[in-house]
Amino acid sequence: MRTGKIIDIHCRCGFKLFRYFKAGKGRLLKCLISRLTDDYVGLNGAETFSKPSCPQCGEELGIIMMIHGEPALKLNQGTIQSIRI
C-alpha cells in the first residue's frame, strides 16, 4: 500500500467513529471499507446503499456505495469534523 497516515475520524458531536488509513493529500471525501483499522460504528459488513449514522447523536454519516469495485463510505461533509491532509 502507498504511504499515508492513520487518522481518527470524529463526528461533529465529538464521538470517535473510526480510524482510517488516508493515502494522498486533500480532503476526505470517501472512505474505503478495506482501509478501516478500527471501526466503532459497524461499517464492516454493512449493505450497499445503507446509510450508517452516529451512535451518539444519530446524524447520518453518508451512504455506502461501490467505488472502483470496492465498498466505500461516501461521506456527508457536514457530519464529520473537517479533515484535510
C-alpha positions, 0 to 999 in steps of 0.5 A: 500500500502507498504511504499515508497516515492513520487518522481518527475520524470524529463526528461533529458531536465529538464521538470517535467513529473510526480510524482510517488509513488516508493515502494522498493529500486533500480532503476526505471525501470517501472512505474505503471499507478495506482501509478501516483499522478500527471501526466503532460504528459497524461499517464492516459488513454493512449493505450497499446503499445503507446509510450508517449514522452516529451512535451518539447523536444519530446524524447520518454519516453518508451512504455506502456505495461501490467505488472502483469495485470496492465498498466505500463510505461516501461521506456527508461533509457536514457530519464529520469534523473537517479533515484535510491532509 
